[in-house]
Amino acid sequence: MPDWKTKSLYGSQGTHAGRMKFLFVTIAGADIGYGHVSRCLSLANCARRQEIESSFLVYGDVGVLQRIESEGYSCTVQPCADLAMQAAKTAEWDTSTFDAIVVDFAHPVVFRNIAGVSILLHHLRKQTKTLMVIDALGEQALVPMMPDIPADVVVAPYVGATAEENGTAWKKFSGPEYAVLSPAYAGLPQRMVREYADRLLVSCGGSDPKNLTLLVLEGIEQISKQLSVRVIVGPLFHRGLIDTLVDSAAGSHHSIELIHAPDGLVDHMLWCDLAVAASGLIKYELAASSTPAVLMSIDHSHDVVNRPFAGMGTVRDLGAEFDAQSVAGVISELLGDRGSRSAMAEAGRRLVDGQGANRLISELVRTFCVAK
């Protein structure tokens, strides 16, 4: 059992009277990725600009602690296996001093004990002025499994999410205008779509459980045109995959650079002519940065959820059925088609403006925290 590190939810400096305080409850790990944590950090950074203090409670890999603390937040980490059994432990914490608790853990891992998760959410709701739950779509959504979810507001920040509340006690914010991204994605200049395109970005998530990064590199070896390629190596890539990627890059006829766990992707997106990515929250970052992209889904459920987004014209969607040859084919086609890449860039710019985090924090403060 790892030596799980636990700190005061307020860190060493204590509280400051008169300032709002938020708690973010989320998940991270090799089989989950860092997407939920990244989204919560973006919200916390936005809240900090409004002089709101934030703390984190994370269920998952203790390795996430350094990332959160490096951005200046106190953090408590518990094993992910404890997620559905924390009501008793949480009761020992003085969470009532938080003006809002933001929960972002909609993932199949929480469905292993949905009754226990419900108990946890009900406890958190009693201990704070406002409970906001960030939900998912499709099979990973919490609300269909917990229609009486004890929230003040439910957020579904995705293309394809509906705004109907169906007589529920909570308010719902939905749609890509609430997509939570780093402030780096707001106010970006219009992309210059190059005629001669040879810059490729490959990013397949924080852990890449299906080894899609390697599949893409195998595919581009079939492309004779010399490419400059940046490959994002996520913080949770296993050692064997990293070693194989190093060997693959060294033996390639392309110029391939491995980028290990960067703080952000926006600079790499602005650099490239085309990105290849695993379908996830990254597709909203690609849209906000007007980056033409090819998306791959790791399984059927991700494919189904991704289809409404793919229909917006910002990406070429390969679904869940593809191989190295088909990936290479669409990359080669799009690099040679400036018109298609220009249309994708413009569609992304229209769809996501990068202001979703500001909207959510402003709504949370104005509608709930101040009003109560």
C-alpha positions in Angstrom: 0.0 0.0 0.0 1.5 3.4 -1.0 2.2 5.9 1.7 -0.8 8.1 0.8 -0.1 11.7 1.6 -2.8 13.7 3.4 -2.7 17.4 4.3 -5.0 19.9 5.8 -7.5 21.0 3.2 -6.3 24.5 3.9 -2.6 23.8 3.8 -0.1 25.4 6.2 -1.4 29.0 5.9 -4.8 28.5 7.3 -8.0 30.3 6.3 -8.6 33.9 5.5 -11.8 35.4 6.8 -14.0 37.2 4.3 -12.6 35.3 1.2 -14.6 32.6 -0.6 -13.3 29.1 -0.4 -13.9 26.3 -2.8 -13.1 22.6 -2.5 -12.6 20.4 -5.6 -13.3 16.7 -5.3 -11.9 14.7 -8.2 -10.1 11.6 -9.5 -6.8 10.7 -11.2 -4.8 7.6 -12.0 -3.3 5.3 -14.6 -6.7 3.9 -15.7 -8.4 7.3 -15.4 -5.9 9.8 -16.6 -5.5 13.4 -15.5 -8.3 15.0 -17.4 -10.6 15.5 -14.4 -7.7 17.0 -12.4 -6.7 19.3 -15.3 -10.3 20.6 -15.6 -10.5 21.3 -11.8 -7.2 23.1 -11.9 -8.4 25.3 -14.7 -11.5 26.2 -12.6 -9.4 26.8 -9.5 -7.0 29.1 -11.4 -10.0 31.0 -12.7 -11.4 31.3 -9.2 -8.0 32.5 -7.9 -8.2 35.5 -10.3 -11.4 36.4 -8.4 -9.5 36.0 -5.1 -11.2 32.8 -4.3 -9.2 30.2 -2.3 -9.3 26.6 -3.5 -8.2 23.2 -2.0 -8.3 19.7 -3.5 -9.4 16.2 -2.4 -8.3 13.7 -5.0 -9.0 10.0 -5.1 -6.3 8.3 -7.0 -2.5 8.1 -7.6 -0.5 10.0 -5.0 1.7 11.2 -7.9 -1.0 13.9 -8.7 -0.1 15.6 -5.4 3.0 17.3 -6.9 1.2 18.6 -9.9 -1.6 20.3 -7.7 0.8 21.6 -5.1 3.1 23.1 -7.9 0.2 25.3 -8.8 -0.1 26.6 -5.2 -3.1 24.5 -3.8 -3.3 22.3 -0.8 -4.3 18.8 -1.5 -5.5 15.6 0.2 -5.0 12.4 -1.7 -6.8 9.1 -0.9 -6.7 5.8 -2.8 -9.2 5.6 -5.6 -10.6 2.4 -4.1 -11.8 4.5 -1.1 -14.0 6.8 -3.3 -17.3 5.1 -2.6 -16.5 4.5 1.1 -15.5 8.0 2.3 -18.7 9.3 3.9 -17.5 8.4 7.4 -14.0 9.9 6.9 -15.4 13.0 5.2 -17.7 13.6 8.1 -14.5 14.2 10.2 -13.5 17.2 8.0 -14.9 20.6 8.5 -16.1 21.0 4.9 -18.9 23.4 6.0 -16.3 26.2 5.8 -16.3 25.9 2.0 -18.6 28.2 0.1 -18.8 25.7 -2.7 -17.7 22.1 -3.4 -17.1 21.2 -7.0 -17.3 17.4 -7.7 -15.7 16.1 -10.9 -15.5 12.3 -10.9 -18.0 11.0 -13.4 -16.2 7.9 -14.6 -17.0 4.1 -14.6 -14.7 3.7 -11.5 -17.4 5.4 -9.4 -20.1 3.1 -10.6 -18.7 0.2 -8.7 -20.6 1.4 -5.6 -23.1 4.0 -6.7 -25.0 3.8 -3.4 -21.8 4.7 -1.5 -21.1 7.6 -3.9 -24.6 8.8 -3.3 -24.0 8.8 0.4 -20.8 10.8 -0.1 -22.6 13.4 -2.3 -25.4 13.8 0.2 -22.9 14.4 3.0 -21.0 17.0 1.0 -24.3 18.7 0.1 -25.2 19.1 3.7 -21.8 20.6 4.5 -21.6 23.4 2.1 -23.6 26.3 0.6 -23.4 25.0 -2.9 -22.6 21.6 -4.5 -21.7 21.6 -8.2 -21.3 18.3 -10.1 -19.6 18.2 -13.4 -21.2 15.3 -15.3 -20.2 13.2 -18.3 -22.1 12.0 -21.4 -23.5 8.6 -22.3 -22.5 5.5 -20.3 -20.2 7.6 -18.1 -22.8 10.0 -16.9 -23.8 10.2 -13.2 -27.3 11.7 -13.5 -29.0 8.8 -15.3 -27.7 6.5 -12.6 -28.6 8.9 -9.8 -31.6 11.0 -10.9 -31.9 12.5 -7.4 -28.3 13.6 -7.4 -28.1 16.1 -4.4 -26.6 19.0 -6.4 -27.4 22.6 -6.7 -26.0 22.7 -10.2 -25.1 20.1 -12.7 -22.7 21.0 -15.5 -22.5 19.0 -18.8 -19.9 21.1 -20.7 -20.1 19.2 -24.0 -21.5 19.2 -27.5 -24.6 17.1 -27.4 -25.6 17.8 -23.8 -29.2 19.1 -23.3 -30.4 21.9 -21.0 -33.6 20.2 -20.0 -33.9 20.0 -16.2 -37.0 17.8 -16.1 -38.4 19.2 -12.9 -35.2 18.5 -10.9 -34.1 20.5 -7.9 -30.8 21.5 -9.6 -29.9 24.0 -12.2 -28.1 22.8 -15.3 -25.4 24.4 -17.4 -24.8 22.6 -20.6 -23.1 22.9 -24.0 -19.6 23.7 -25.3 -19.8 27.3 -24.1 -19.1 25.8 -20.6 -16.1 23.7 -21.8 -13.5 24.2 -19.0 -10.1 25.0 -20.5 -6.9 26.6 -19.3 -6.9 30.4 -19.6 -4.2 29.9 -22.2 -7.0 29.0 -24.7 -8.9 32.3 -24.4 -8.3 35.1 -26.9 -6.0 33.2 -29.2 -5.1 34.9 -32.5 -6.6 33.5 -35.7 -4.7 30.5 -37.0 -2.6 30.9 -40.2 -3.3 27.7 -42.2 -0.2 26.9 -44.1 -0.2 25.7 -47.7 2.8 23.4 -47.2 1.9 21.4 -44.1 4.4 19.1 -42.5 4.0 19.6 -38.8 2.2 16.9 -36.9 1.2 16.7 -33.2 0.4 13.4 -31.6 -1.4 13.3 -28.2 -3.2 10.3 -26.9 -3.9 11.2 -23.3 -2.2 11.0 -20.0 -1.8 7.2 -19.9 -2.6 5.9 -23.4 -3.9 2.5 -22.2 -4.4 1.3 -25.8 -0.9 2.3 -27.0 -2.5 4.5 -29.7 0.6 6.7 -29.8 2.7 3.8 -31.0 0.0 2.9 -33.6 0.2 6.5 -35.0 4.0 6.4 -35.2 3.8 3.1 -37.0 1.3 4.6 -39.4 3.3 7.7 -40.4 6.2 5.5 -41.4 4.1 4.8 -44.5 4.1 8.5 -45.4 7.0 9.3 -47.7 6.8 13.1 -47.1 9.3 14.2 -44.5 7.4 15.3 -41.4 8.3 17.2 -38.2 6.4 15.4 -35.4 5.9 16.2 -31.7 4.7 13.3 -29.6 3.2 14.1 -26.2 4.3 11.5 -23.6 1.7 11.6 -20.9 2.7 11.5 -17.1 1.1 8.1 -16.7 2.7 6.3 -19.8 4.1 3.0 -18.6 7.9 2.4 -18.9 7.6 -0.2 -21.6 5.6 2.1 -23.9 8.0 5.0 -23.4 11.0 2.8 -24.3 9.3 1.6 -27.4 8.4 5.1 -28.5 12.0 6.2 -28.0 13.2 3.3 -30.2 10.5 4.1 -32.8 11.4 7.8 -32.9 15.1 7.0 -33.3 14.5 4.7 -36.2 12.0 6.9 -38.1 12.7 8.7 -41.3 10.7 11.6 -39.9 12.0 14.1 -37.4 10.3 13.1 -34.1 10.6 14.8 -30.8 9.1 13.3 -27.6 7.7 15.9 -25.3 7.4 14.5 -21.7 4.5 15.6 -19.6 4.4 19.3 -20.6 2.5 21.8 -18.4 0.2 22.5 -21.3 -0.4 21.8 -25.0 -1.5 25.1 -26.4 1.9 26.0 -27.8 2.3 22.7 -29.4 -1.2 23.0 -31.0 -0.4 26.4 -32.4 2.9 25.0 -33.8 1.3 22.1 -35.7 -0.6 21.9 -39.0 -2.5 18.9 -37.9 -3.0 17.0 -34.6 -3.8 13.3 -34.1 -5.5 12.7 -30.7 -7.4 10.2 -28.6 -10.9 11.4 -28.2 -11.4 13.1 -24.8 -11.4 16.6 -23.3 -8.5 17.5 -25.6 -10.9 17.9 -28.5 -12.2 21.1 -26.9 -8.7 22.4 -26.6 -8.1 21.6 -30.3 -11.2 23.4 -31.2 -10.4 26.5 -29.1 -6.9 26.7 -30.7 -8.4 26.2 -34.2 -6.3 23.1 -34.7 -7.3 20.7 -37.5 -7.3 17.3 -36.0 -7.9 13.5 -36.5 -9.7 11.8 -33.5 -9.5 8.2 -32.5 -11.8 6.6 -29.9 -10.4 4.0 -27.5 -13.7 2.0 -27.5 -17.3 2.0 -28.6 -18.7 4.0 -25.7 -16.2 6.8 -26.3 -17.0 6.7 -30.0 -20.8 7.2 -29.3 -20.1 10.1 -27.0 -17.8 11.7 -29.5 -20.1 11.6 -32.5 -22.1 14.9 -31.8 -18.8 16.7 -31.5 -17.4 15.2 -34.6 -20.5 16.4 -36.4 -19.5 20.0 -35.8 -16.8 19.8 -38.5 -13.7 20.6 -36.4 -12.1 17.2 -36.7 -11.9 14.1 -38.9 -13.3 11.3 -36.8 -12.0 7.7 -37.2 -14.3 6.3 -34.6 -13.2 3.1 -32.8 -12.3 1.1 -35.9 -9.0 2.0 -37.4 -5.5 0.7 -37.9 -2.1 2.2 -38.7 -2.7 2.3 -42.4 -6.1 4.1 -42.1 -4.6 6.6 -39.7 -1.7 7.3 -42.1 -4.1 7.7 -45.0 -6.2 10.4 -43.3 -3.1 12.2 -42.1 -1.6 12.3 -45.6 -4.9 13.4 -47.1 -5.4 16.3 -44.7 -1.8 17.5 -44.8 -2.3 17.9 -48.5 -5.7 19.6 -48.3 -5.4 23.2 -47.1 -9.1 23.8 -47.8 -10.3 21.1 -45.4 -7.8 22.2 -42.7 -9.0 25.8 -43.0 -12.6 24.7 -42.7 -11.8 22.7 -39.5 -9.9 25.6 -38.0 -12.8 28.0 -38.6 -15.4 25.5 -37.2 -13.3 25.1 -34.0 -13.0 28.9 -33.6 -16.8 29.2 -33.8 -17.5 26.3 -31.5 -15.2 27.0 -28.4 -14.0 30.4 -27.3 -12.0 29.3 -24.2 -14.2 31.3 -21.7 -16.0 28.3 -20.2 -14.2 28.3 -16.9 -14.9 32.1 -16.5 -18.6 31.5 -17.2 -18.9 28.7 -14.7 -17.1 30.4 -11.8 -19.1 33.6 -12.4 -22.3 31.7 -12.5 -21.4 29.8 -9.4 -20.5 32.9 -7.4 -23.4 35.1 -8.6 -26.2 32.5 -8.7 -25.3 30.4 -5.7 -22.6 31.5 -3.3 -23.6 35.2 -3.1 -27.3 34.5 -3.1 -27.3 32.1 -0.2 
